[in-house]
Amino acid sequence: TAMFAAIHSLIGTAGAAVILTYTCSFLRPCGAAALICEAEVLNRTRRLAMAQARLFAEGDDEPKATVGATYALRRDVGIDSAGEGAQEQGAGQ
């Protein structure tokens, strides 16, 4: 969910993204602490976006899990060079 939100922060609400690949590596036990997830978009092209997330236990700097994913950006949704999502073709006409 954090990676999906990071992708949509670039393509806007009119854009659509579908997961192509998803890899999760569990590194160590989390314990009973609250969990914090940090996500970032590593690379974005016109049709693909690659994102990474890291899961931490509150108060611990060592990641408990890492996740990487590649998303396909829908072709029928315009994405300009600044990453802003455009309205779907024909919508609202």
C-alpha positions as CSV (number, residue, x, y, z in Angstrom):
1,T,0.0,0.0,0.0
2,A,2.8,2.4,0.8
3,M,4.5,1.8,-2.6
4,F,1.1,2.2,-4.4
5,A,0.7,5.5,-2.7
6,A,4.2,6.6,-3.7
7,I,3.5,5.6,-7.3
8,H,0.2,7.6,-7.3
9,S,1.9,10.6,-5.9
10,L,3.7,10.8,-9.2
11,I,1.0,9.8,-11.7
12,G,-2.0,11.5,-10.0
13,T,-5.4,10.2,-9.2
14,A,-6.4,9.8,-12.9
15,G,-3.6,7.3,-13.4
16,A,-3.7,3.6,-13.0
17,A,-0.9,1.2,-12.0
18,V,-0.9,-2.6,-12.0
19,I,1.7,-4.7,-10.3
20,L,3.9,-6.7,-12.7
21,T,6.5,-8.0,-10.2
22,Y,6.6,-8.2,-6.4
23,T,9.4,-9.4,-4.3
24,C,9.4,-9.5,-0.5
25,S,12.3,-10.4,1.7
26,F,11.8,-11.0,5.4
27,L,15.0,-10.2,7.2
28,R,14.4,-10.5,10.9
29,P,11.6,-10.8,13.5
30,C,9.6,-7.6,14.2
31,G,8.7,-8.3,17.8
32,A,5.8,-6.5,19.5
33,A,6.9,-2.9,18.5
34,A,4.8,-0.7,16.2
35,L,5.8,-1.0,12.5
36,I,6.8,1.8,10.2
37,C,7.0,1.5,6.4
38,E,9.0,3.8,4.2
39,A,8.4,3.6,0.5
40,E,10.0,5.4,-2.5
41,V,9.8,5.3,-6.3
42,L,13.2,4.4,-7.6
43,N,12.6,4.9,-11.3
44,R,9.7,5.9,-13.5
45,T,9.3,5.8,-17.2
46,R,6.3,6.5,-19.4
47,R,4.9,3.0,-19.0
48,L,6.7,1.5,-15.9
49,A,7.5,2.5,-12.3
50,M,9.8,0.7,-9.9
51,A,9.3,1.2,-6.2
52,Q,10.9,-0.1,-3.0
53,A,9.6,-0.3,0.6
54,R,11.3,-1.0,3.9
55,L,9.6,-2.1,7.1
56,F,11.1,-1.1,10.4
57,A,10.1,-1.7,14.0
58,E,9.6,1.6,16.0
59,G,12.9,2.6,17.6
60,D,15.1,0.2,15.5
61,D,17.2,1.3,12.5
62,E,17.6,-2.2,11.0
63,P,14.9,-3.1,8.4
64,K,12.8,-6.1,9.2
65,A,11.6,-6.6,5.6
66,T,12.2,-5.1,2.2
67,V,9.9,-5.2,-0.8
68,G,10.5,-4.3,-4.4
69,A,7.8,-4.0,-7.1
70,T,7.5,-3.0,-10.7
71,Y,4.2,-1.4,-11.8
72,A,2.8,-1.0,-15.3
73,L,1.2,2.4,-15.9
74,R,-2.0,2.1,-17.9
75,R,-1.6,3.2,-21.5
76,D,-5.1,4.8,-21.9
77,V,-4.2,7.3,-19.1
78,G,-2.0,10.2,-20.2
79,I,1.1,10.7,-18.2
80,D,3.0,13.9,-18.9
81,S,6.7,14.4,-18.5
82,A,6.2,16.0,-15.0
83,G,4.4,12.9,-13.8
84,E,1.0,14.5,-13.5
85,G,-1.9,12.2,-14.4
86,A,-4.2,13.5,-17.2
87,Q,-7.9,12.7,-17.6
88,E,-8.7,9.5,-19.4
89,Q,-9.3,10.0,-23.1
90,G,-13.0,10.8,-23.8
91,A,-13.8,11.3,-20.1
92,G,-16.1,14.2,-19.3
93,Q,-16.9,14.9,-23.0
